[in-house]
Amino acid sequence: MNFENELKIITKSAEEIIPLEELKAKLAKSAKTAKPLRVKYGIDPTGHEIHIGHLVPIRKMRDFQDLGHTGVIIIGDFTAQIGDPTGRDDSRPPLSHEQIKINSERYMDQLYTILKPEQTEIRYQSEWFGKMGMAEVLKLLGKFTLAQFMAHDTFRNRYEQGLSLGMHELMYPVLQGYDSVAIESDVELGATEQKFNILCGRDMQRYFGMEQQIAVLSPILLGTDGVNKMGKSLNNYIAVFDVPSEKFGKVMSIPDSLIMNYYTYATSYDADQLDQVKQALAGETNPMILKKQLAWEIVSLYHGAEEADKAREGFEKLFSKKEIPDEMPDYEVTESSLKIVQLLVQSGLCATNGEAKRLIQGGGVSLDGEKITGFDSEVSLADGAVLRAGKRKFIRIKRL
């Protein structure tokens, strides 16, 4: 067996596989023994809101599950108290056990929008590190050299810039590597920025006389701005918890240059379907048509086809037909009038007074279709009036 079909599925949207020949050998062994591969992905539950960029490697785990293999999610209840230094210029504060537990549960709720629960194994680092004594820890550290770690860009850059670099942070790749030993990982998934840590896992397994895992690295999904890595701090992300209409609108806001990227890494399209999109982009197809289908695919993935249809209809009403949506949240008030900035913040349409003022200055606020231009404007709150903030946020005033 040459496993051509399996490799086509696994290599789709993968940036790098280290080493590919060993992956073929593992697939052959799995087929011969009828023993599924154990495919590892570790999470540090330092937060609980996930965006679709986080799920690029999780989608690859689902590909392995569809081929009959087992996904193993490692909850980093030890490393979460260190903080992965990858790509960071500073340290993270430690989390309490209770915070980690809450974050982990919400994290898994979101991962299960992609993964098959019946083929997913959840393991906590405390299962093995909680029993490990100082002598064993020192033995693990002794398997690596400082030179190896200072070759890592993040560590080296922080050291050369005179930034804080705690000894505990140097342990992060060691602990992540031992996770692979503890669960007998065959494959580890991660973003390209995790390459160093995942290869440490290969080294660790070799030190313990085990068959080494394969690294399957995924690219980093760009944010909706088309420039920066997707992230909450830049407000260029699409969250798993976003409602369907919000997801649809955010996808429609991406630049045309990201259409192919998002089809490749954020949908379930196979290689043949991706080729069709590529040909359409190179031809005369209006990018707006492709973007609407992309938005539909992403919403459908997380909420189902019916909700995707509703989100598309709502978007078309709002933007194509210049109508307000049929449904929007009510905001109850007792006052007959309020300062517009106060109303925007109290209703939750804006997070701060500064955000409200910037939105007004940009012409993005209107009440019953009438644009509001003054920061200090006091608006009358008629029952049923519709307040719009930006392109997609609406509330209906309900007088008590």
TANORVEN-V109699 format. One line per field, one symbol per residue. ss: DSSP state (2 for helix, 1 for strand, 0 for the rest). phi: phi as a letter, one per 30 degrees, with the letter a starting at -180 (. if undefined). burial: # if it has 9 or more other C-alpha atoms within 8 Angstrom, else .. Layout:
ss: ???
phi: ???
burial: ???
//
This chain:
ss: 0002222222200111110222222222222220000111111000000010000222222222220001111110002220000000000000002222222222222220000022211111022220000222222220000222220022222222000000222202222222222220001111122222222222222220000001111100010000001002220000100002222222220002222222222200002222222222220000222222222222222220222222222222222200000000111110001112222222000000222222222000111001100000011100000111100011111110
phi: .chdddddddddiddabbcddddeddddddddcicddcccbcbcddabcccdddddddddddedddcjccdbccdddcdddcjddeiccbccddcdedddddddddddeddddcddedccccbcedecddcdcddddddddddbcdeeddddeddddddddiddbddddddeddddddedddchdcbbcldedceedddddddddddcicdddcccccdcdddddibcedaddchbccdddddeddeddddddddedcedededcbbcddddddddddddddccddedddddddddddddecbjddddddddddddddcdchcdddcaddbdbcddaadddddddddidbdbddddddddddicbbbhicdcccdcdccdcddjdcccbidbcbbcdbdc
burial: ..#...#.##..#####.....##.###.#......######.###.######.###########...#################.....#...#....#..##.##..###.###..###.####..........#..##.......##.#.###.##...#.#...#############...########.#############.....###############...##....#####...#########.##..##########.#....#..##.##...#....###.############.######.#####............#.#..#.########...##..#.###.###.#####...###.#.#...##..#####....######.
//
